[in-house]
Amino acid sequence: MLETRPPAGDTADGARDLRRSPRQLALRAVVPVVLWLAVSAAGWARLTPEVRNTVWAEDGKVFLDQQVDMGVLGALFHDYAGYLHVVPRLVVALASHVGSIDRFAVMVTLLCVLVTGAVGAAVYVLTEGVLRSVVARVLLAFVPALMPLGPIEIQANAANLHWFLMFLMPFALLTPVRSWTKGIVLGVVTLLAGLTEIQIVAFFPLFLLGIRNRRRWPVILGSVLGGGAQVVTTLLHPRASAPVPHNSLADLVLGYVVEPVAGAATWRMADVGQAIASHGLAVVLVPFALLVVLVALGLWFGVAGQRWVLASMVWGSAVVWFGGTVLNPNAMLAFAHFGPADWPGIWTFRYTAAGSLWVLAGVVVVADVALGRARLGTLVPWSRGDDRPTRASVWSGVAGLALALAVVVVVAVNASVPAANRQGGPIWDQQIDSSETTCARTLSADATVQIAPGPQWAFTVPCALIDQDDAR
């Protein structure tokens, strides 16, 4: 049974910090920064030069285009597809102002990588007092940057930053808040997350945990304001209804097993489809059954904080997949109706990648449960007497290390993704350079620049932006 009490008590941070040595306090400040840079570097290294230098869809045709027409402040809270996208618009605004227009694609990529790295570092910080193993917390920090399917579409572009901000939400709501400073900072973070992703409302029930702790109220307030603004926006500007019939429940359930769950282990979804065509659905159903058993064991043996985080990972993966596919039906999602010839052609949807993030993180949390029970993740040596390790605790530690190692192997094997949707360009700076001659003749003209994923996403750049002497 999931306890409804908060993961930790409400003693003041200041009193706890006074008991720490200067070295401990320095490490407490430095480690998150180092982790932020390391996670960001890992995310950047996975991207090819072509991917880094290609603008993705809404980043150019929507966010940059509306910013040019309406100004930064005018576009910041402008709705698109029924929702607000505040953080992506801020990223695009910063990228377009800190460098020349020919570096826009690279700057957007860099800023998005840094935001994802910040999410990872924040997860590490926020899981202190919630998860028990430092190994698991560090590994969990790297998951957003190293998830197998990330570079295919959702990583390193502003249009998909909302998935990573949503991932941060349950950790922000579950972390112990023992100071007003932490509560206010997290309130700003949850506000920005809410103003970027409407699905954060799925985690509102977590408000009930420790709600009597007044220092958590800014976190709750930020979440409510951000999520409430999204709800109002979508009611006033509803997104267009789907032009095709909705998929059946069987399609969506089987799709969850085939896409986010299998996609947590590999980016080669076509290989998964080929394996199903050749050997049947057992190739995905058996691993899924094993995953269900692992989650059940994690919920059974975990302590309060671990249980809530693990339940949030499962819930998040379901919300992302079922929410996205219900609102965006597609004939390619009719998995329950596929024949052998259909499976090799399965597509990688953005909901697949986003959902797989939560699945992979859930495995890390199960590893934390096992390591916590074995006391291997606490860095505390075994004591003598009645506290000597039992056979069960030793096997629990082995199981936790095996799960952690499995996650490391998965991200290592899938580190290189040569099939990203931006891999083929079109290269942004090359097109800007080729447009300079035309713009030099007529400064008042416009230049058409192609962006991924197809010709329909072409962006018209005013020559005033391309001209290096123009004051932007």
C-alpha positions, 0 to 999 in steps of 0.5 A: 500500500502506498503511504500518503505521508511525505517521503521525509520530515520537515526539519530545517535545511539550515540546521542540517547544513550546520552539521555538515563539514565545509567539504561536504557543503562544497561537494553539495554545491559542486556535484550538481553543477558537474553533473549538469555539465556532464549530462549536457555533454553526453547529450551533445555528443550523441548528436551528429553535426548535421543534426546540431545544424538543422532547425526542427519544425516548430522551432523555425516555422512557428516560434521564430516566425511568430517572434519575428512578427510579434516580438519576443513578448508578444509571442511568449504567451501566444498559443499554438495548437491549443497550448502555451509553449513558454520555455521553448519560446524563451529558448528560441528568443535567446538563441536568436539574440545571442548570435548571428542568424546563421548560428541559430540552429546550433544555438537552439540545439545547445540551449536545449541540450543544456536545459535537458542537462539541467533537468537531469541534475535537478532530478539528482538533487530532488531525489535526495531524501527520496531515493536511497542509492547515489548510484541510482540517482546519478544514473537517473540524471543521465536518463533524459540525455541518454534514452535510446530514442531521444535523438530520433525526434524529441531531443535537442529541439525546443518544440519537444522540451516540454517532455523533459519539463514534464519528467521533472514534475513528479520529482519537484512534487515529491522532494522534501521541502524544508526551506522557503528558498527551495519551495520558491525556486521549485515554485518558479520551476513548476510554473515554467513547466506548467506554462509549457506542458499541459499534461503536468496536471496528471500529477496534481494528486501528488499535492496531497503528500505533505500538504500541511507543509507550508514550504511546499505551497509555492510548489503547489501554487506554481503548478496550479498557475501553470497548469491552470493557464494551459487549461484556460488556453486550450478551452479558449483556443481548442486544438483541431479535432483529429480527421481520422477515426480513433484507434481501439483500446487494443491498438493503444495497449499493444502499442504501449508494449511495442513502442514505449516499453520496447523503445526503452531498450533500443532505438531500432524500432524497425528491428523490433517490428521485424522480430515480431513479424518473424517470431510473434508478439512473444518477443515483446510480451515476455519482456513486458511481463518481466517488467511488470513483475519488477515494478510490482516487486519495487512497489512491494519492497520499496519505502514510501519515497521509492514507491511514489517515484516508481508509481509516478514513472509508471503513471507518466509513461501511461499518460504520455502514450495514451494521452498522445495517441488518443488525441492524435489517432493514426492508421499507423497506430492500429497495432492490434490489426497488424499482419506480418507484413505491417510490423517491419514498417512500424514508426517511431512516434514522439510519444514513443520516445517520451513514454520510453523515458519514463519506462527506463527511469522506472527500471532505475528506481527499481534498482534503487529499491534493491540497492536500498534494501541491500544498503549498497547505495548508502555508502555506509559500511556493514556493522557488526552483530545483528546487522550483518548482511543476510543472504537475502540482502546480498542477493538484493544488492546483486539484483540492484547492481544488475539492473543498474548495469543493464541500464548502463549497457542499454544507453551505451549500446544506443549512444549512437543514433544515425537515423535521427529525423534531422540527420539529412538536414537541410543544413541551416547555416549553409542556406543562410550563407547562400541567401546572403547574395540575394539579400545583398541586392534587396534588403527588403526581400525575404529568403526561404530557408528549408527546415526539417522534417519536410518542405511544408516546414519552410521558413521565410527569413527577412533579409534584415535578419540575414544582413550582418549589419542589421541591428537585430 
